[in-house]
């Protein structure tokens, strides 16, 4: 367990590094807390989280198939990858 703020922040950064859907997860958790853990009230948050996980799993599988390391891009690269994907969707 983290003992001070710097350890907590280091743990948070490690979580973000390994979980590209950290924000979606946090929003879902906060919604559940706010709504007395009523999942139906938070269904849009769950859907968003699930779509996020699906997207980043596809990115990991694609990078793995191409031999790209690391399989999960660094957090600094993720907005660009997401933007490229969205641009591709709008062209079709």
Backbone torsions as a table, in degrees:
resi	resn	phi	psi	omega
1	UNK	NA	138.6	-179.3
2	UNK	-66.6	141.5	-176.4
3	UNK	-99.1	-28.1	-177.0
4	UNK	-141.3	177.9	-176.1
5	UNK	-61.1	-38.0	-178.3
6	UNK	-67.9	-35.7	176.4
7	UNK	-69.2	-38.8	177.0
8	UNK	-62.7	-43.6	179.8
9	UNK	-65.7	-39.1	178.2
10	UNK	-63.7	-40.7	178.3
11	UNK	-65.3	-40.3	179.1
12	UNK	-63.8	-44.3	-179.9
13	UNK	-63.2	-38.3	177.3
14	UNK	-64.7	-40.4	177.7
15	UNK	-62.5	-44.6	179.3
16	UNK	-63.4	-39.2	178.9
17	UNK	-59.7	-40.1	-175.2
18	UNK	-94.7	-10.9	-176.9
19	UNK	-130.5	96.6	-179.1
20	UNK	-67.3	-10.8	-179.6
21	UNK	-107.6	26.0	-178.6
22	UNK	-58.3	-46.8	-179.4
23	UNK	-60.7	-44.3	179.6
24	UNK	-63.9	-38.6	177.8
25	UNK	-63.7	-44.4	179.5
26	UNK	-65.0	-41.2	179.1
27	UNK	-64.0	-38.8	178.1
28	UNK	-65.1	-45.4	179.4
29	UNK	-60.5	-44.9	-179.1
30	UNK	-65.2	-38.2	177.2
31	UNK	-62.3	-45.3	178.9
32	UNK	-60.3	-43.8	178.6
33	UNK	-61.8	-42.9	-178.1
34	UNK	-66.8	-32.0	-174.8
35	UNK	-107.2	28.0	175.9
36	UNK	53.8	39.2	176.2
37	UNK	60.7	30.2	174.3
38	UNK	-84.6	104.2	-176.0
39	UNK	-61.4	-35.4	-179.4
40	UNK	-61.3	-37.0	179.0
41	UNK	-66.3	-22.0	-175.4
42	UNK	-110.8	15.0	-175.3
43	UNK	-57.0	-36.2	177.0
44	UNK	-63.1	-34.5	178.2
45	UNK	-68.0	-41.1	177.4
46	UNK	-63.7	-41.9	179.6
47	UNK	-62.6	-44.2	178.6
48	UNK	-62.1	-44.1	178.2
49	UNK	-61.2	-45.3	-179.2
50	UNK	-64.0	-40.0	177.0
51	UNK	-64.8	-38.3	177.7
52	UNK	-61.8	-49.0	-179.7
53	UNK	-60.7	-42.3	179.5
54	UNK	-61.2	-47.0	-179.5
55	UNK	-59.4	-51.4	-175.8
56	UNK	-70.3	-28.5	173.6
57	UNK	-65.7	-40.3	176.9
58	UNK	-63.4	-39.8	177.3
59	UNK	-61.9	-45.8	179.9
60	UNK	-61.6	-44.3	-179.0
61	UNK	-63.8	-41.7	180.0
62	UNK	-63.9	-45.9	179.8
63	UNK	-65.0	-38.6	178.0
64	UNK	-62.5	-45.0	-179.5
65	UNK	-63.0	-31.3	179.6
66	UNK	-89.9	-0.7	179.9
67	UNK	74.5	21.9	-179.7
68	UNK	-85.2	130.5	176.8
69	UNK	-120.2	143.6	-7.8
70	UNK	-71.2	156.8	-178.8
71	UNK	-63.2	-36.4	177.3
72	UNK	-101.0	120.1	-177.2
73	UNK	-62.9	154.7	177.0
74	UNK	-62.4	148.4	-179.5
75	UNK	-52.0	-32.1	178.8
76	UNK	-66.8	-26.2	-179.2
77	UNK	-87.3	-18.4	-170.9
78	UNK	-64.0	-42.1	178.9
79	UNK	-60.2	-38.3	179.2
80	UNK	-65.2	-43.7	180.0
81	UNK	-63.9	-42.8	178.9
82	UNK	-64.3	-43.1	179.5
83	UNK	-63.2	-41.7	178.3
84	UNK	-62.6	-40.9	178.6
85	UNK	-63.4	-45.2	-179.6
86	UNK	-65.2	-39.1	177.7
87	UNK	-62.4	-41.0	178.9
88	UNK	-63.1	-39.4	179.1
89	UNK	-63.5	-40.5	-177.0
90	UNK	-73.9	-19.9	177.4
91	UNK	-78.2	-22.6	-176.8
92	UNK	-89.9	NA	NA
